[in-house]
Structures are given as structure tokens and as C-alpha cells.
């Protein structure tokens, strides 16, 4: 029996090491292109275009990143980062607020056709921005929201997915909580703020991470409604940095911009990692 147990432990230990080696290999495969982009952002143009490309950072880090942040190619990268951050935060917060209120109304208020309204909201999942982009553009243009943060944010803040997820979570909340709040004289919004919001904390955090990255990566909608270079987002800026015709690309600045564009989403994911994971696996009822 002792030998059998020892063999099982050894096999389990070997499998554990193989699993970790596989994970490390996967991380290296994913990280290697990012490392090359970082190296390219710290060397000169001639070092990039002359093979072989260096695998270790150069001494142009400050020069290349200062050039990207303060001048860029068409617009300073700092301006585009601010635009993208405002847009991503506005979309994430707007989607969460509207979805919370919509799910609260559908679950806790009895009114005619509430299930019909829910399924109408759910059916909008079949109509992405690309399908309704022309009428949406006409509405935004009619309200004078072109080249503005409101035009970047408002058409994208409705979220059927978030409404559905919050509705499903609210349905798992015991009815006794609502009854107790009603007995204590709490009005519906007090029940929503004091009880439902704290219970939804991890779900909100998980959705915030996903929606922030969704807003940060938007390309088609900002490209359509912004004609002023000062309103360019970072994703638009990277695309515009690539040359057309016989122009020569400033690869160190492009790579520095790409690295800078990854930093805010990475900070959001890392800083909210624990809440994000708990929001996906724990309902915290």
C-alpha cells in the first residue's frame, strides 16, 4: 500500500510539473511578441529595419516614448490616451448603471409587458453597432454630437448582455430580503442602493473589466464620428501611424504607442483581478 501511495504521489507530482511547464511555455509564446514590441520601442529606426532585429532593449527608451507622448505622428499619444480612457470609462460606467436599473425594474416591479420589454432588450444582441451604424450616425449628427465625448459614449452604453446577467443575479436574491426591507419602511431605491448594490459588487467588477476593454478597443464607431484629429482614440492613432504609399514608418514611435496603448487595460485587469475572478465564479449571495 505504501508503494502504491508513493507511486500515486510521484505521478501526481510529475503531472503537476508538466502542467506548470506547459503553462510557462504558453505564457512565453504569448509574451514574446510583446517583448519584441517593447524592444523595438527602445532602439533606433536603423536597428529595426536592419536584420537581425535586436532581442534586448536599447538606449532610446526615453527619446522614443517622449516623442510618442508629446508629438506622435499626427496627434500626441497622450491626447489619444485621454480620449480612449474617457470613452472606455464612460461606456463601462454607463452600461453598468443602465443595466442595473433595467434589471432592477424588470425583476422587482410588476408592470404590464415587463417580460416583453426584457426580450426586446435581449433581442438587441442580434443587432450589433455595425448593423445599425447608419441610423445611429444620423441621430448623433442630428443632435450635434460629432467630434465629442458624448457622441463617442452614448450610442454604446446600452447593454443587453449586462442587463441579462444582472437580471439573472437578482432572480437568485431571496425574496425575504425585499420583504424585510419593505417591512422596515425602505423605499425601492433604498433597497436597491443598500442591499442589491453591495451584493452585486463582484458582478459589477467583472463586468467593468470586460466593458472597459470593450470600450478601449472600439475602432469603427470613433472612426466614423470623429473628423477632428484631437478626438482620435489610441486605436485609431495606431492605425493612422502606418504609412501609405512610399512613406517610411517610424517604427520605434509606432511600437512605443502600441506598448502605451496596452498599459491602461493591463492596469484595470491587474488591479481588479480578485474581484473579476470572484464575479465570474461566486454569486456572493
Number of C-alpha atoms within 10 A of each C-alpha: 6 7 8 9 10 11 12 12 12 12 12 12 12 12 12 12 12 12 12 12 12 12 12 12 12 11 11 13 11 11 11 12 11 16 16 16 19 23 23 28 30 24 23 19 15 11 15 17 10 9 8 8 14 14 13 12 15 15 12 16 19 11 15 24 23 17 18 23 20 13 15 24 19 12 21 21 29 18 20 24 22 15 20 28 19 19 24 24 18 22 27 27 17 19 25 24 16 17 23 23 15 21 23 20 15 18 17 15 11 10 9 8 10 14 13 10 13 18 13 12 17 16 11 14 12 9 10 10 15 10 10 10 16 11 10 16 18 11 14 17 14 10 10 12 17 20 19 15 17 15 22 30 22 16 16 20 20 20 21 22 16 24 25 19 15 22 22 13 19 21 13 10 16 10 11 9 13 18 12 12 17 14 10 9 11 15 11 15 12 13 17 19 11 12 15 20 14 13 18 18 16 23 26 22 22 20 22 24 21 15 24 24 20 14 22 25 17 19 16 13 18 23 15 14 19 19 12 10 15 14 23 28 29 29 21 19 24 20 11 15 18 14 11 9 5 6 8 9 14 16 21 28 29 25 23 25 29 20 16 18 22 13 10 16 19 13 11 15 19 12 12 16 15 13 18 23 14 16 19 13 10 12 15 14 11
